[in-house]
Structure formats: structure tokens, C-alpha cells
Amino acid sequence: MVRRLLEQRPELAYSVSCTTRDPRPGEVDGRDYRFVSRHEFDTLVEDGAFLEWAEVFGHRYGTLAGPIADDLEAGRDVILEIDVQGAEAIRRAVQDAVLVFLQPPSEEELARRLRLRRTETEAGLSRRLAGARGEMAEAPRFDFIVVNDQVDRAAAEVAAIIDGVPGVKTAPDDPRG
């Protein structure tokens, strides 16, 4: 859904998260994630380079502060694709952040989508679904909830949220912000 939104709204910036996990088939370093070693990640943590970071399912994920600051300074709105704990850290760090929870249409559909990726064992799938249940329970803490049932519809809904939120601009010359 986020890729579709970015296709439709090229003026938006996308924050590429760092991770210590290995790339999945088809993932590209610098596009999908910045794949770094555990040592590199620890150095970035020590240097205070992350706006937020967390360990999830045995791997670390983090959002670099520098690229986000650069995009915001250039007048671009930034899309982050992060989990609930990352969103809470962003809420604390960025006062005017708008948090949108992308919710699967059902747990069954989420399980189907995860199985299609073919990257999880059944035990891993069970662990991810349990984590997803916990995250879905936190959805009311977000500013908006979008059900990711159809990619185009969900992308359009997020675009409408961006367009309708006071102070959230879609382009540097947008008169609303």
C-alpha cells in the first residue's frame, strides 16, 4: 500500500529504515531497507543517529533522523513504515507527526498474506500473528486507522488524510501549509 501511495504521490518522501536482518528475495538495499550489520547498528545507536529504534523478532530496526530532517527542511512530508512501538517513539520525538495505523482486513487475511511471502516457518508465522494481535489492540492510539483491504482504496484514503490534515502539506508550494 505504501508503494502505491508513493507512486501516486511522488512529492512524498519515504523513510528507508535500517535493519539487521538479511534481505528477503527481491528486496534492494537502500530501497526497501538499509541492511546493516549488528555492529553498524549498535554504532548508529551509540552515535544517536536514530529517531527511533527497536528490536523486533530478534532483529533491530531503526529510523535515521538525518534523512527525515533533510526532507522536512526541504518542505517534503515523510512517510515512515514502522511498528507500533516505533510510532510511539515518533509521537514523542516529532510533535506534529500524524500517525496512521494500517490495519489488515482480518487476522485470516494477514496470515494468508504472510504465507504468500514464504519467509516464515509456521512457528514464525504464529509469533508474527500474535505480535499483530497486540499491535492491532493499539490502533485506537493512532490519529487514523486505515483498513488495508484494497491497495488503491487504502492508498487513496491515506492520501486524503494527508490532504485533509491541517499543517500537513503535499508539496512545498501547497498553500495549506
C-alpha positions in Angstrom: 0.0 0.0 0.0 2.8 2.4 0.8 4.5 1.8 -2.5 1.2 2.6 -4.3 0.8 5.8 -2.3 4.3 6.8 -3.3 3.6 6.0 -6.9 0.6 8.3 -6.8 2.2 11.0 -4.7 5.9 11.3 -5.8 6.2 14.5 -3.8 6.2 12.5 -0.6 9.5 11.3 0.8 9.9 7.7 2.1 12.0 6.9 5.1 14.1 3.8 4.4 14.6 2.1 7.8 17.7 0.4 8.8 17.6 -3.3 9.8 20.0 -6.0 10.9 18.0 -8.8 9.3 19.0 -10.3 5.9 17.3 -9.2 2.8 14.3 -11.2 1.6 14.2 -12.3 -2.0 13.6 -9.2 -4.2 14.5 -6.6 -1.5 17.0 -4.0 -2.5 19.4 -2.3 -0.1 18.6 1.4 0.1 15.1 1.0 -1.4 13.4 -1.5 0.9 15.7 -1.2 3.9 19.3 -0.2 4.7 20.7 -3.6 5.6 23.4 -3.2 8.2 25.4 -5.5 10.5 24.6 -5.6 14.2 27.8 -3.8 14.9 26.9 -1.0 12.4 23.5 -0.7 14.0 25.0 -0.5 17.5 27.4 2.2 16.4 24.4 4.2 15.0 22.6 3.8 18.3 25.7 5.0 20.2 26.0 8.0 17.9 22.4 9.0 18.5 21.6 8.6 14.7 18.1 7.1 15.2 14.9 9.0 15.7 13.6 5.6 16.9 14.7 2.1 17.0 13.6 -1.3 18.4 14.3 -5.0 18.4 11.5 -7.0 16.8 11.5 -10.7 16.3 15.3 -10.9 17.0 16.3 -8.2 14.5 16.8 -4.5 15.0 15.0 -1.8 13.0 15.5 1.9 13.2 14.6 5.2 11.6 17.6 7.5 10.9 17.0 11.1 12.0 19.2 12.8 9.4 17.3 11.9 6.2 14.0 12.8 7.8 15.3 16.2 8.9 16.7 16.8 5.4 13.3 16.0 3.8 11.4 18.1 6.2 13.8 21.0 5.8 13.2 20.7 2.0 9.5 21.0 2.6 8.6 17.4 1.9 6.3 15.3 4.0 7.8 12.0 5.0 6.1 8.6 5.1 7.5 6.1 7.7 6.5 2.5 7.6 7.1 1.4 11.3 5.6 -0.7 14.0 3.5 0.5 17.0 6.5 1.0 19.3 8.3 3.0 16.7 5.2 5.1 16.1 5.0 5.9 19.8 8.7 7.0 19.8 7.9 9.2 16.7 5.0 10.7 18.5 7.3 11.7 21.4 10.0 13.0 19.1 8.0 14.8 16.4 5.2 16.9 17.8 3.3 17.4 14.5 3.6 13.8 13.3 0.3 12.3 12.1 0.1 8.6 12.9 -1.9 6.3 10.6 -2.4 2.7 11.6 -2.6 0.4 8.5 -4.8 -2.5 9.6 -5.3 -5.8 7.8 -9.0 -6.6 6.9 -8.8 -9.6 9.2 -6.3 -11.8 11.0 -7.0 -14.6 8.5 -6.1 -12.3 5.6 -2.9 -11.2 7.3 -2.0 -14.9 7.8 -2.7 -15.5 4.1 -0.5 -12.6 3.1 2.3 -13.7 5.3 2.1 -17.2 4.0 2.3 -15.9 0.4 5.6 -14.2 1.2 7.0 -17.7 2.1 9.5 -16.2 4.5 8.1 -17.6 7.7 8.0 -21.1 9.3 4.7 -22.0 10.9 6.3 -21.1 14.3 7.4 -17.8 13.0 4.0 -17.2 11.4 2.3 -17.9 14.8 4.7 -15.5 16.5 4.1 -12.7 13.9 0.3 -13.2 14.2 0.5 -12.9 18.0 2.5 -9.7 17.6 0.0 -8.4 15.1 -2.9 -9.0 17.5 -1.0 -7.0 20.1 -0.4 -4.2 17.6 -4.0 -4.1 16.4 -5.1 -3.6 20.0 -3.0 -0.4 20.0 -4.7 1.0 16.8 -7.0 3.4 18.8 -4.0 5.3 20.0 -3.3 6.4 16.4 -4.7 9.5 14.8 -6.3 7.5 11.9 -7.0 3.8 11.1 -7.0 2.7 7.5 -8.1 -0.9 6.6 -5.6 -2.2 4.0 -8.2 -4.3 2.2 -7.7 -3.0 -1.3 -4.4 -1.3 -2.2 -5.8 1.5 -4.3 -8.5 2.3 -1.9 -6.2 2.3 1.1 -3.6 4.5 -0.7 -6.4 6.9 -1.6 -7.6 7.1 2.0 -4.1 7.8 3.3 -3.7 10.5 0.6 -7.0 12.0 1.7 -5.7 12.1 5.3 -2.6 13.9 4.2 -4.6 16.4 2.2 -7.1 17.0 5.0 -4.8 17.3 8.0 -4.1 20.9 8.8 -0.4 21.7 8.5 0.3 18.6 6.5 1.4 19.6 3.0 1.6 17.5 -0.1 4.2 19.7 -1.8 6.5 22.5 -0.9 4.3 25.1 -2.7 1.0 23.8 -1.2 -0.9 26.9 0.1 -2.3 25.0 3.0 0.8 24.6 5.0 
